[in-house]
Amino acid sequence: MQFVVIVAEKQPGPVVGSILRKRWLHFRMIKSASAATNMKKFAALLAIPLMVVLSACSGSNAKINQLNADGFASNIQNPATVILDVRTAGEFAAGHIAGAVNIDVESANFDSKIANLDKNVEYSIYCHSGRRSMIAANKMAETGFTKLTNLQDGIISWQAAGFPLVTN
């Protein structure tokens, strides 16, 4: 036995079809318009907090002064200036600028050590070549220090200019 299935679809007439098409297009336009409106609202809601976060995280207004060896030598003559050597303890022991305090920038506790320092004091920072001292100065500036000076080219330039080191 064979069965034959006949499916009859009733097509809407031209008037009904045109009305349905118009309603469908109108519905799609409303949906698109509301999606665009929702997107604009979302963008505005996202933009405001983003602007607040970016302005808060834009860094400090601290300017890190770059001085050559002669300028650095005259800068550290001020008794209120703290001389900060950010090299390793071994490098520090081998020779450092007189009166310097050693806090290794590459140590795990550098951030906690600088957190204990007075942010209103002027710091003159140096390392071997100037790279680590700039890293230290930038970290300090990010945490609120405002009076920072870096020895350009580090202790290499200090020694080349004929300035002494101490080992005590």
Secondary structure, DSSP 8 states (H G I E B T S, - for coil): -------------HHHHHHHHHHHHHHHHHHHHHHHHHHHHHHHHHHHHHHHHHHHTS----EEEEE-HHHHHHHTTSTT-EEEE-S-HHHHHH-B-TT-EE--TTSTTHHHHHHTS-TTS-EEEE-SSSHHHHHHHHHHHHTT--EEEEETTHHHHHHHTT---B--
